[in-house]
Amino acid sequence: MKKKLRILSVWIVVSLIFQFGGHFLLNSQVQKVMGLTTGDSEPAITVQLKATIPGSDLTNIQLSYAKDYLAYLEKGTLKIFNLKTEKVVFEKKPSSATDQTLGVQAYQWLPDRNILLYLYTRKNPNEVTTVKVYPPQTNASNSAIVPKTEDPNQAKTVTQEVSAEPRYEKRYGSPRLTELYSVELPDSGEDTAPDDQLQPFDPPSGSEEIGKGGKLEKYVVEAATNLMYLTVTNGSTQQLIKIGVMKTVSSLSKSGEVINNMAVSDRFASLYIDSKVGSVQQVVAVHYVEASQKDQRLVISKNANDRILGVRKGKVYLGEVENDQLVKIKTTDDLKEVKENPALKTEWEGSIPYSKNTRALIGVQGQVIVYDNQTAYIVSDGHLTEVKLQGDENYVSADGAELIQVSKAETSTLVELQPLKP
């Protein structure tokens, strides 16, 4: 009897271990899918290689998360280059050879898979449409006289409905359409064609709403849900647009607002922006409230010198800029329920050159990387390190782990990848 009880006890313990292990694994996978642990435990991929790309007029160079594909623009054409096979594997040409406002407007790699999202603008083939309009039916006053059947000597007047002829009216839509595409790349060692897919807006008029604007300037994507924010500038007017999870398009613009930079939470999809309205400069969060199903604006910092640097792994990073120098880095918690005027913790103080040509990002290890074309400044755990850059042009991958050094020749471009280390 005791032996049977021991066996039963062992099986109960084994069963509990499997149950807890299964729950832990399931919870980990759910958190990973929801973007709650992206990059928390897994180190960023780094490589060291050189590749020669045909063409010497490459702009907006972006490296895929696995560091095996490079996306860039060459004379208005979006191209994706396989760094391992040294071949161009995808091209998207502009829809017009003369109108530079048409074609690929912006693109961004997803941070955890070989998918590139891009926005493409083309002429609206149905900008002017003709519709048939019917006027409402009217009663004619000169109706026919019809005799009464019960008394032929008396007659009655009947009113007949007379329909007027329809007329044709012209309706004018947006002169341009902006469309969202996703191109999925295979493993860089496979010989499989990329899968380029149109992602229709809902409602379809959302494409026209974006197309009504001018130049698409800033574009950020929240990876877990593919929620997107972008700014479109037309003359002196700027519009902030949100493309929802179901590809619904909505405007979040505030009258007279200018947005100089923005970053999206990698956990809760809140948008943080450098907002300027008139003379008032603030860092503002645009946060979706489920209860009201509306986007709410909350002030994160009223300090006119504060700028948003990025958001990563539960922290919002702000930089204080004075006289073109970054003098302080501050953080606050990235919360599901954003708080107005939260407490800001100073993480570093010093001096780093910071102008309109300076780029900033937050690496997967929480390091703040500020760089121009000559130097990368890395602030990690409160310590500043400088790295001199050698290329004609230099870029840092979105995860902060890889340095991309570009050297141009007459008809080709040499790209060298190496880990970015302090």
C-alpha positions in Angstrom: 0.0 0.0 0.0 2.8 2.4 0.9 4.5 1.6 -2.4 1.4 2.5 -4.3 1.1 5.8 -2.4 4.7 6.7 -3.2 4.1 5.9 -6.9 1.0 8.0 -6.9 2.8 10.9 -5.1 5.6 10.8 -7.7 3.1 11.0 -10.6 1.3 13.9 -8.9 4.6 15.8 -8.5 5.6 15.1 -12.2 2.1 16.2 -13.4 2.4 19.5 -11.4 5.9 20.1 -12.8 4.6 19.7 -16.4 1.6 21.9 -15.7 3.6 24.7 -14.3 6.2 24.3 -17.0 3.5 24.4 -19.7 1.9 27.5 -18.1 5.3 29.3 -17.9 6.1 28.4 -21.5 2.7 29.5 -22.7 2.9 32.8 -20.8 6.4 33.5 -22.1 5.3 32.9 -25.7 2.2 35.2 -25.2 4.4 37.9 -23.8 6.8 37.6 -26.7 3.9 37.8 -29.2 2.5 40.9 -27.4 5.9 42.5 -27.5 6.3 42.5 -23.7 9.7 40.8 -23.7 11.1 41.7 -27.1 14.8 41.9 -26.8 14.7 41.6 -22.9 16.6 38.2 -22.8 17.7 37.5 -26.3 20.8 39.3 -27.4 20.7 41.3 -30.7 22.1 39.6 -33.8 25.4 41.0 -34.9 27.6 40.2 -37.9 30.8 41.3 -39.5 30.9 41.4 -43.3 31.6 43.5 -46.4 29.4 43.7 -49.5 29.5 45.7 -52.8 26.2 47.1 -53.9 25.7 48.2 -57.5 24.9 52.0 -57.7 26.4 54.9 -55.8 23.3 57.0 -55.0 21.9 55.1 -52.0 19.8 56.9 -49.4 17.7 56.0 -46.3 19.7 52.8 -45.7 17.9 50.4 -43.2 19.2 47.0 -42.0 16.9 44.1 -41.3 16.7 42.6 -37.8 18.8 39.5 -38.8 21.4 41.8 -40.4 21.1 39.9 -43.7 19.0 42.3 -45.9 19.6 46.0 -46.6 16.7 48.3 -47.8 17.5 51.6 -49.5 16.3 54.1 -52.1 18.2 54.5 -55.4 16.9 57.3 -57.6 13.4 56.9 -56.2 13.3 53.1 -56.5 13.0 51.0 -53.3 15.5 48.1 -53.4 16.3 45.3 -51.0 19.8 43.8 -51.2 20.7 40.3 -49.9 24.0 40.9 -48.1 24.9 37.2 -48.1 24.3 36.5 -51.8 25.1 40.1 -52.8 22.1 40.3 -55.0 19.2 42.8 -55.3 16.1 40.6 -54.5 13.3 43.2 -54.6 12.6 46.5 -56.4 9.6 48.9 -56.3 9.9 51.6 -58.9 8.2 55.0 -58.6 4.9 55.4 -60.4 6.1 58.5 -62.3 9.5 59.3 -63.8 8.9 63.1 -63.3 6.8 63.5 -60.2 9.0 63.0 -57.2 6.1 63.1 -54.8 4.9 59.7 -56.2 6.4 56.3 -55.4 7.7 54.9 -52.1 7.3 57.5 -49.4 8.6 55.7 -46.2 9.5 52.2 -45.0 10.5 50.3 -41.9 11.6 46.8 -41.0 9.8 45.0 -38.3 12.2 44.4 -35.4 11.7 40.6 -35.1 11.2 39.2 -38.6 12.1 39.7 -42.3 9.2 41.9 -43.2 9.4 45.4 -44.5 6.4 47.7 -44.4 6.3 50.6 -46.9 3.9 53.3 -48.1 3.5 53.9 -51.8 1.8 56.8 -53.5 0.4 56.8 -57.0 -1.9 58.9 -59.1 -5.6 58.4 -58.5 -7.0 57.0 -61.8 -10.5 58.0 -60.7 -9.8 61.5 -59.3 -12.8 62.9 -61.2 -15.9 60.7 -61.4 -19.3 61.4 -63.0 -22.4 60.4 -61.2 -26.0 60.4 -62.3 -28.2 62.4 -59.9 -32.0 62.1 -59.9 -34.1 65.0 -58.6 -37.0 64.2 -56.2 -40.3 63.4 -57.8 -42.8 66.3 -58.1 -46.6 66.6 -58.6 -47.6 68.2 -61.9 -50.3 70.9 -61.7 -51.6 70.4 -65.3 -52.8 66.8 -64.6 -55.3 65.0 -66.8 -59.1 65.2 -66.4 -60.6 61.8 -65.8 -64.4 61.2 -65.8 -66.0 59.6 -62.8 -67.4 56.2 -63.6 -70.4 56.6 -61.3 -71.5 59.9 -62.9 -70.4 60.6 -66.5 -71.5 64.2 -66.2 -69.0 64.9 -63.5 -65.3 64.7 -63.8 -62.4 64.6 -61.3 -58.9 65.9 -61.5 -56.1 63.4 -60.9 -52.6 64.4 -60.1 -49.9 62.4 -61.8 -46.3 62.1 -60.7 -43.9 63.5 -63.3 -40.2 62.6 -63.0 -37.6 65.1 -64.3 -34.7 63.9 -66.4 -31.5 63.0 -64.4 -28.5 65.2 -64.5 -24.8 64.3 -64.4 -22.4 65.8 -61.7 -18.7 65.6 -61.4 -17.2 64.5 -58.1 -13.6 65.3 -57.2 -11.5 63.0 -55.0 -7.8 63.1 -53.9 -5.4 63.4 -56.8 -3.2 60.8 -55.2 -3.6 57.5 -53.5 -1.2 56.3 -50.7 -1.2 52.5 -50.2 0.4 50.3 -47.6 2.4 47.2 -48.6 4.2 44.5 -46.7 7.1 42.6 -48.4 8.1 39.4 -46.6 11.6 38.1 -47.3 12.6 34.4 -47.1 15.7 33.2 -45.1 18.6 34.9 -46.8 20.0 31.4 -47.8 16.8 30.4 -49.6 16.1 31.0 -53.3 12.5 32.1 -52.9 10.9 35.3 -54.3 9.8 37.9 -51.8 6.1 38.1 -51.1 4.8 41.6 -51.8 1.3 42.2 -50.5 -1.1 45.2 -50.6 -2.7 45.9 -47.2 -6.0 47.7 -48.0 -7.2 50.5 -45.7 -10.6 50.3 -44.1 -12.6 52.2 -45.2 -11.0 52.3 -48.7 -11.2 56.1 -48.6 -8.4 56.0 -46.0 -6.0 55.8 -48.9 -7.3 59.1 -50.3 -7.2 60.7 -46.8 -3.4 60.2 -46.7 -3.0 61.1 -50.4 -4.5 64.5 -49.8 -1.5 65.6 -47.8 1.9 66.6 -49.1 5.2 65.1 -48.1 5.3 62.1 -45.7 8.0 62.9 -43.2 8.0 60.8 -40.1 6.9 57.2 -39.9 6.9 54.8 -36.9 5.6 51.3 -36.4 4.6 49.5 -33.2 5.9 46.0 -33.9 3.5 43.8 -31.9 0.3 45.0 -33.7 1.7 46.8 -36.7 0.0 50.0 -35.5 1.5 53.0 -37.4 1.8 56.7 -37.0 3.0 59.2 -39.6 3.2 62.9 -40.3 2.3 64.5 -43.6 3.2 68.1 -44.4 1.5 70.2 -47.0 2.8 73.7 -47.1 2.7 75.1 -43.6 0.2 72.5 -42.4 1.2 69.2 -40.8 -1.1 66.3 -40.2 -0.6 63.5 -37.7 -2.2 60.3 -39.0 -2.8 57.0 -37.2 -3.2 53.7 -39.1 -4.9 51.3 -36.7 -4.5 47.5 -36.3 -7.3 46.9 -38.8 -5.8 49.4 -41.2 -8.4 52.1 -40.2 -7.1 55.6 -40.8 -7.7 58.5 -38.4 -6.3 62.0 -37.9 -4.8 63.0 -34.6 -3.8 66.5 -35.6 -4.0 69.5 -33.4 -4.5 72.9 -35.1 -1.2 74.7 -35.7 0.9 71.8 -34.3 4.4 71.0 -35.6 5.8 67.6 -34.6 9.6 67.5 -34.8 10.2 64.0 -33.6 8.2 61.0 -32.4 8.6 57.5 -30.9 6.2 54.7 -30.2 6.0 52.5 -27.2 7.2 48.9 -27.9 4.8 47.6 -25.2 1.6 49.7 -25.2 1.6 51.5 -28.6 1.4 54.9 -26.9 2.9 57.7 -29.1 5.4 60.2 -27.7 6.0 63.4 -29.7 7.9 66.6 -29.6 4.9 69.0 -30.0 5.2 72.7 -30.8 2.1 74.9 -30.9 2.9 78.5 -31.4 5.7 79.2 -28.9 4.8 76.3 -26.6 7.2 73.3 -26.9 6.3 70.2 -24.9 6.8 66.4 -24.9 3.3 64.9 -25.3 1.9 61.3 -25.1 -1.0 60.3 -27.4 -2.6 57.5 -25.6 -5.6 55.3 -26.5 -8.1 55.0 -23.7 -10.2 51.8 -24.0 -13.0 53.0 -21.9 -13.8 56.0 -24.1 -12.3 54.4 -27.3 -10.6 57.7 -28.0 -7.0 58.9 -28.2 -6.1 61.2 -25.3 -3.2 63.7 -25.1 -1.2 63.9 -21.9 1.8 66.2 -21.2 5.0 64.3 -20.3 7.2 67.3 -19.9 6.5 71.1 -20.0 10.2 71.9 -20.2 10.7 73.6 -23.6 14.3 72.1 -23.9 13.2 68.5 -23.5 13.1 66.2 -26.6 11.9 62.6 -27.0 14.8 60.3 -27.7 13.0 56.9 -27.8 11.1 54.2 -25.9 12.5 50.8 -25.0 11.7 48.0 -22.6 9.5 49.9 -20.2 11.3 53.3 -20.2 10.6 56.6 -22.0 13.9 58.5 -22.7 14.0 62.3 -22.9 17.0 64.5 -23.7 17.4 68.0 -22.5 19.0 70.2 -25.2 20.5 73.6 -24.7 22.4 75.5 -27.4 22.7 72.5 -29.7 24.1 70.4 -26.9 22.5 67.4 -25.2 23.2 68.1 -21.5 20.9 65.6 -19.7 19.2 62.3 -20.3 16.0 61.6 -18.3 13.6 58.7 -18.1 10.1 57.9 -16.9 8.1 54.6 -16.9 6.3 53.6 -20.0 3.0 52.6 -18.5 -0.2 51.0 -19.8 -2.1 53.9 -18.3 0.0 57.0 -19.1 0.2 59.6 -16.3 0.4 63.3 -17.0 3.5 65.2 -15.7 5.2 62.1 -14.4 8.4 62.2 -12.3 11.5 62.2 -14.5 14.7 60.5 -13.3 18.1 61.9 -14.5 20.2 59.1 -15.9 23.2 61.1 -17.2 24.5 64.7 -17.3 27.3 66.0 -19.6 27.6 67.5 -23.1 27.0 65.9 -26.5 26.7 67.8 -29.8 23.0 67.7 -30.8 21.8 69.5 -34.0 19.0 68.9 -36.6 21.3 66.4 -38.4 21.9 64.4 -35.2 20.1 61.0 -34.9 19.2 59.3 -31.7 17.9 55.8 -30.7 17.7 53.5 -27.7 19.5 50.1 -28.1 18.2 46.8 -26.9 20.4 47.0 -23.8 19.0 50.4 -22.8 22.0 52.3 -24.2 21.3 55.7 -25.6 23.1 56.2 -29.0 23.4 59.7 -30.4 25.4 60.0 -33.7 26.1 62.1 -36.7 28.2 61.3 -39.7 31.6 61.3 -37.8 31.0 60.2 -34.2 28.7 57.9 -32.3 28.1 58.8 -28.6 27.0 55.9 -26.5 25.6 56.5 -23.0 25.3 53.2 -21.0 24.7 52.9 -17.3 25.5 56.6 -16.9 28.9 56.4 -18.7 29.7 58.1 -22.0 31.8 56.5 -24.8 32.7 58.0 -28.2 33.2 55.8 -31.3 34.8 57.4 -34.4 33.0 56.4 -37.7 35.0 55.7 -40.9 32.5 55.6 -43.7 31.4 58.3 -46.1 28.0 57.8 -44.6 27.3 55.9 -41.3 24.2 54.4 -39.9 23.3 52.4 -36.8 20.8 49.6 -36.8 17.4 50.1 -35.1 18.5 47.8 -32.2 21.7 49.7 -31.7 23.8 46.7 -32.1 25.3 47.1 -35.6 27.2 49.8 -37.3 26.7 50.3 -41.1 29.6 52.1 -42.8 29.0 53.2 -46.4 31.8 54.1 -48.8 30.9 55.3 -52.3 32.7 54.6 -55.6 31.8 55.8 -59.1 29.4 53.0 -59.9 29.1 51.0 -56.7 28.8 51.3 -52.9 30.9 49.3 -50.4 28.9 48.5 -47.2 30.8 47.2 -44.2 28.9 45.8 -41.2 30.4 45.4 -37.7 29.1 45.3 -34.2 28.8 48.7 -32.5 30.9 48.5 -29.4 31.9 51.3 -27.0 
